[in-house]
């Protein structure tokens, strides 16, 4: 079953200071005003997720067809996830990771021990 933007939002808003917003005219989630992910409305309809460059390289180089990038994201710490094929639990983990990367330290302390 495909993951939807609503699934991403439902998970994301459980994290401290996450709010629905827009980025480049598309739906997004931001933590304390900082972008953590956005739904691309291009023909691929993928989710762009903030991540480390190492994670991006590993996900794109791996065998899972759910993860990819485009030239627009070259050099940027964002990976694209195809919501039609991505594993739900893995995607939600990546949304949480995006929150950890984007959230200020004072906000992260509210979730982490």
Steps between C-alpha positions, in 0.01 A plus 500: 500500500643836398596756761315830464586858587231476772693206653818709502318793662330278759841372611684829467266702717561261791853643518568817701439833323414349161243684293355465154622773269602555141834506326541608138121498480471136605378340825776462757578427862719737694642479850544836674466658155771284338419270209520128571304359204278607214269331256616555145212566267713421195400200294691267736298611806788401725569614853821702544649421842781680678777250584873472542707481183624156610143372538403648164793330327422166667128513420549603137779245443301220664268254332174650630328666203305730735796736543648720231622850425490745211761747374312776686594335830867432411717630781201542732424287806157386379394160373185436298261222600239354266187483716353230276769244588681610817461283810280686748712437812823598324346822373366596842845435648648729234244770586611477864864519389418809290346655813818428699716665234280807454394561861697740718678334794255651749211333317679164458547484878123476537497161325841355576623404850 
